[in-house]
Amino acid sequence: MFPWAKRFALSAVLLAGCAPAAWAAPVTVERIVAKVDQEIVTLSELQDFVKDEVEKLAKTYRGEDFERRRREMELRGLDALVENKLILRRAKSLGVTVGDTELEQAVSAVTGRSRITTEELRKYLATQGMTLETYREKVRERLLVRKTDGLEVSLRVSVNDEEIAAYYKANPNQFSEGEERHVQQIFFPTKEGATDAEVDAQRLKAEAAHKAVLGGADFAETARKLSEDPAAARGGDLGFIKKGEVFAEFEQVIFTLKPGEISQPTRTRAGFHIVRFLAAKGGRVVPLASVSSKVRDRLFEEKRAKRRREWISELKRASFLEIHFDPQVTPSPGTGITAIFRDVREQVTFRLVGLHLVKSGELVGKDRLYWAYGANQKDPRWKSEKLKVDDKLAIGPDEIGALEISQREFVNPDPSANLFLFEHNYLLPNVYLGKVSFADLIKEFSLKPQAKKLSFQTDSKRVRLEFEVKVEKTRSIVADPKELGQ
């Protein structure tokens, strides 16, 4: 979830002025970008949610780089908004509430930290187009999300002493004190604001250097020839380093290696590092009793994060999600609206309304059962009286139809787009037949939108699948106003 979705600081809740001239926000024909069952997310709601972050991007990036990052920000923002709506619905079903006293305490905490009065807060909100009542409701929603998250996630996570001891034993390097490590480095920097192409170029250099040293090339000589930092002249020798002397990401690389070990090419905020651990001196291992609470906190956060991902996934699978949003749109020529708007872009969204498995090759028995019902045998659909789990059993079209009814999806069919948004919803529940997934099906259809049937063969060439598909299309318009005087 976005960090600003959890903060109560004034700046995190309120909008922060106009964007700089480098980025002019488009005038948008309002439309629905997502539905969570019967609740909607509008485009203006999404743009408002990410406005502060987009304005920060506009101060640093330009052109295609800015557009790419804005697009990613909007996709993550949409994911966060959908998450919030799912959690608020869950809060309602659990009977979670936020009383007026609790709400007032939260608002007072904001004014107290900002050292302003309630009336000053009201005036500030008015300059941003928001009433105090609207602001209170936003705070109430955040409290509901926090309380529900606590009930469904934090209270279901625990760490016992055995887990702490096992982690301590398996990671002695993390608990050394005063140890100094002699290391060499081959380094390929990435500048702030680097494009994907520039980052990829440095990554390829690092991978080539790593392959060379693993293949027997002398590390020091390779550093002299290829490394792009001042230590290259010394064969990449950085001397002895103690904890706290370098930034945390680099320190973690150094202090997780074994003597003589060479790290994988590791990216940090500075660039790509290949580190070789030569020798150590001094140091002692801190007793478990001294670090037990820190280990407990670390393990708790790891388990909590995992539980939260599972929880959100469960909420999404239990809901009917419609996604009508792809910020990567293409110009569309025409007349009419183009007489008023300078840049008209048409967005087409595909809605999958029919999916039938019409040919399955060798897909029989449990494979066919998993296709229709998912591999999780705790799923209620497995309790059907007419099904028996048998390797030789092939189920009929009614069971295949159950998948179509229960797993309809609304998807972005652009094959060049990043599919990280709701990727666990694109995939059929618990199912991979080789490497054929629901996302693969949608990508294939987007390349052949007129096709009525699609064929797939798994990576193992064991199963061939043929689908009959049916879609509906919806259109929406995004347009920039024509500049006056042009």
Number of C-alpha atoms within 10 A of each C-alpha: 12 13 8 15 19 15 14 20 15 17 13 14 18 19 18 15 11 13 16 12 9 13 18 12 17 11 12 14 12 13 17 17 19 22 19 18 13 9 12 17 20 17 20 15 16 20 15 14 21 20 22 20 15 22 20 12 19 21 14 12 20 15 10 10 17 19 18 17 16 21 16 17 18 23 22 18 22 25 19 18 20 22 19 19 19 20 24 20 18 18 21 12 9 12 9 17 15 14 9 11 8 13 17 14 11 17 19 16 14 20 19 12 11 13 12 12 13 15 11 12 19 15 15 16 19 12 13 13 10 15 15 16 10 11 17 16 12 15 21 21 21 19 20 21 23 16 18 22 19 15 13 17 20 18 10 11 18 12 15 10 10 9 13 20 15 10 14 18 12 9 11 14 18 13 19 17 14 15 18 18 23 18 21 26 26 28 28 24 19 20 11 11 14 12 16 10 9 12 18 13 13 18 21 14 17 26 15 13 24 22 14 14 17 11 9 8 13 12 24 20 16 19 25 18 14 18 25 15 15 13 18 22 15 14 21 27 21 16 14 15 18 17 17 8 9 12 12 12 13 18 15 14 21 26 20 15 17 15 14 11 12 22 18 16 24 17 21 15 12 15 18 25 24 26 26 25 21 18 14 16 11 10 14 13 13 14 11 15 8 10 13 15 12 12 18 19 13 14 19 17 16 13 18 19 15 13 17 18 12 13 16 17 15 11 15 19 15 12 14 16 22 20 23 24 23 18 14 13 14 10 11 13 10 9 10 7 12 17 11 14 16 14 17 22 18 15 19 18 21 23 20 17 14 16 19 16 19 15 13 16 12 12 18 17 16 19 21 21 24 21 21 27 23 20 17 13 12 9 10 9 15 19 11 9 7 7 14 15 12 10 12 10 15 17 17 11 12 10 17 19 16 13 19 18 11 12 19 19 22 22 25 23 23 19 15 7 11 11 17 12 16 17 12 16 19 22 18 22 20 12 19 17 20 13 12 19 18 19 20 16 18 23 20 18 22 16 12 12 15 9 13 12 16 17 14 17 17 15 12 10 9 12 18 18 18 16 18 15 19 18 15 10 9 10 11 17 16 18 20 18 15 13 9 5 4 5
